[in-house]
Amino acid sequence: MTEPTLLQAAPFQRDRFTWLAYWMLAYYAYMQAALGPLMPFLRAELGLSYTVAGLHLSAFALGMVLAGLTGDRLALKLSRYVVFWAGAAGMAVGGVGLALSSQTVLTIGSILAMGWLGSLVLVMIQAMLSDRHQEKRAIALTESNVMASVFAALAPLLIGGFQRTGFGWRSALYFGAATLLVMGLLFKAQPVPEPRRAVEDKSSSRKLPLLFWGYWLVVVLSVSVEWCLIFWGADFLENQAGLARVDAATAMSVFFGAMIVGRFWGSRLTRTTPGANLLTLALSTALVGFPLFWLARSPVLNIVGLFITGLGVANLFPLTLSVAVGVAARQIDQASARLSMGGGTAILLAPLVLGWIADQVGIYLAYGLVVVLLVAALSLVLITNRLARR
């Protein structure tokens, strides 16, 4: 395993490309996070049912899967630089298309484009930060996700603010496109880390190592946990904790706040502690917090449990990404693409499966699925870490 036991070499440095990657991931997270808060407005304008509205999230997740299947191949053919900027531009065009569309087929198509083209950027960011920072990639990946969490939390605030001030919720999507335009003017001449061509050409046809797929499954499980909480958390707080609907929706900000705090401290801990060890700690934290959120009979305790769970869930994706890339260091583009595919698959399926179970037995019992996912992820991490050390 290439993950060192102690990160002691030269100090971690954020060069101009690193800041570009951080800002671009923040842009991606903002555009992705905007889809949920804007959906009530879109539903009201187009008269969409909950099922049809849910297809919009599924379209974005399907786009992520497509990016995971094509990102490495496109980078090999066109270069990382082209895929990086073309994907970012495509996500902006998709966002503007969503704002201008008045038919359901066009709104779903626009979000599919956002999911596919935008997630190509995600694939490139993960791969390029890993190449640029090598053994210190865990620091870069967790730091970038701190910024992503902050801007994801900004999306609903801007949507609500624009709507209240008369500019309309669509202005939040125009704001995202304008932000990308500014980034393009500031950073378009900035070169990006390209893979060592001989290594990539030789490795692109090789199978990823078995250990990688162990961590890939951890990504699927952990992202499933995250999106089961994001998608159904407010419903659980309303129906089981007894909060009013508006209070339940507002209380979910506790989870997103915990994600920011957790990723901030995670980025600090990666400087001294191997990512594999931190991954075990993060899953253990989530397993402590979630039963409190799930089983408590007091809204205060439910929310405390939600916060603790958020602290643990915060670093599951960036840490697993770092460790997984470490065991596939000669196939970084391919590894990053498949990990994004795993995340998209989880977003596509997990909320739908939990919702189906809730229709059968109720949301309370359905949330037992999250315990199963967390236990499976922790068990798999312990096994895979042990095999990696050997």
Stockholm file with secondary structure:
# STOCKHOLM 1.0

chainA/1-390         MTEPTLLQAAPFQRDRFTWLAYWMLAYYAYMQAALGPLMPFLRAELGLSYTVAGLHLSAFALGMVLAGLTGDRLALKLSRYVVFWAGAAGMAVGGVGLALSSQTVLTIGSILAMGWLGSLVLVMIQAMLSDRHQEKRAIALTESNVMASVFAALAPLLIGGFQRTGFGWRSALYFGAATLLVMGLLFKAQPVPEPRRAVEDKSSSRKLPLLFWGYWLVVVLSVSVEWCLIFWGADFLENQAGLARVDAATAMSVFFGAMIVGRFWGSRLTRTTPGANLLTLALSTALVGFPLFWLARSPVLNIVGLFITGLGVANLFPLTLSVAVGVAARQIDQASARLSMGGGTAILLAPLVLGWIADQVGIYLAYGLVVVLLVAALSLVLITNRLARR
#=GR chainA/1-390 SS CCCCSSCCSSCCCCCHHHHHHHHHHHHHHHHHHHHHHHHHHHHHHHTCCHHHHHHHHHHHHHHHHHHHHHHHHHHHHHCHHHHHHHHHHHHHHHHHHHHHCCSHHHHHHHHHHHHHHHHHHHHHHHHHHHHHHGGGHHHHHHHHHHHHHHHHHHHHHHHHHHHHTTSCTHHHHHHHHHHHHHHHHHHTTCCCCCCCHHHHHHHTTSCCCHHHHHHHHHHHHHHHHHHHHHHHHHHHHHHTSCCCHHHHHHHTHHHHHHHHHHHHHHHHHTTTSCHHHHHHHHHHHHHHHHHHHHHCSSHHHHHHHHHHHHHHHTTHHHHHHHHHHHTTGGGHHHHHHHHHHHHHHHHHHHHHHHHHHHHHHCHHHHTHHHHHHHHHHHHHHHHHHHHHHC
#=GC SS_cons         CCCCSSCCSSCCCCCHHHHHHHHHHHHHHHHHHHHHHHHHHHHHHHTCCHHHHHHHHHHHHHHHHHHHHHHHHHHHHHCHHHHHHHHHHHHHHHHHHHHHCCSHHHHHHHHHHHHHHHHHHHHHHHHHHHHHHGGGHHHHHHHHHHHHHHHHHHHHHHHHHHHHTTSCTHHHHHHHHHHHHHHHHHHTTCCCCCCCHHHHHHHTTSCCCHHHHHHHHHHHHHHHHHHHHHHHHHHHHHHTSCCCHHHHHHHTHHHHHHHHHHHHHHHHHTTTSCHHHHHHHHHHHHHHHHHHHHHCSSHHHHHHHHHHHHHHHTTHHHHHHHHHHHTTGGGHHHHHHHHHHHHHHHHHHHHHHHHHHHHHHCHHHHTHHHHHHHHHHHHHHHHHHHHHHC
//
